[in-house]
């Protein structure tokens, strides 16, 4: 805790040093009502905020905030799910009759994707799971008809919501298995506490067809894998705490795990390089490039942010590049202290203050992809060229606190 206190003092001192005597700001135009374009940009990104209780949508090219949708009193807002076929956005919210207590109700809230107005809701079983990172708790199956919501009360189950009919069609019992990984129009995968995985097959109407289980393929004690997977068609890739990359194909009747391969050489492991962060993997499907947040640390440091992002060619199992995570301190402090984060003061702060690294990354899926990076406690977003690693820009005032990043 001492180093955090010193860092906080340094940040406060930097703010006081840089604060101008009088801010010269243009008058704010109020009362404007905007509408999102009909075409969803490949470079948009959702930035959920657990303190402000909303998810804000930003344009990665201009840095402009485009809009926001609200969230209930959850640990972290769940990922907004965007249906381009119906021009709707779905968000799973929890409400309590007395604010943070009382009768609980969970909903799939439906938004118009052009106006962000609420157009409907579906009440679901009041036990949607809630975690800090907010990863793999909800998912939209291919075809945009069914949404699956992980429940924990404390037993695990999954609610299946038909958003065309706007009703819950099934609750699938999945004891011992958690996280949802879409793998088709009527199929999703899950990871289980005994080192296996399951594929949940649904009927065409969304009701349960069958559940198929794999053989054990990872050791849940010696080297567990994280739930922070990345998708490649029907295959999902997961990293273990000790830096081995696993792949599971949920496209068949039974989950098909592949043999893992190492993300680190023996020398890198001896140097204590490890995966870390809250959303530590990103994957670009057309180039088969995997991005991984890494740091130096010992066992138990898997939640620590990383100063570097290592890039791998999944086809050859080789590391092909190393990106430096941008220092986001000046981008975070600038709006509060009244200085230009890209100006002289910002450059000095980024040079003097330590780079805190990043917790989360996500990559766009177009031919000129952007890599978005985020530190959970700094309200700024870094934007990198995902092919070269060039730091293109920072987006400030993206919120206060959170770990999740979502590309529509």
Secondary structure, DSSP 8 states (H G I E B T S, - for coil): -HHHHHHHHHHHHHHHHH--SS--------S------SS--TTEEEEEETTTTEEEEEETTT--EEEEEE--S-SS----EEETTTTEEEEEEEEETTSSSSSEEEEEEEEETTT--EEEEEEE-S-B---SS-TTSEEE-TTS-EEEEEEESSSEEEEEEETTTTEEEEEEE-TTEEEEEEEETTEEEEEETTS-EEEEEE-TTSSEEEEEE----S-TTTS-B-S--EEETTEEEEEBTTSEEEEEE-SSSS-EE---EESS-HHHHHTTEEE-SSB-EEEETTTTEEEEEEEE--TT-TTS-BSEEEEEETTTTEEEEEEE----HHHHHHHHHTS-TTSHHHHHHHHHS----BSEEEE--STT-EEEEE-TTSSEEEEEETTT--EEEEEE---SS----B--
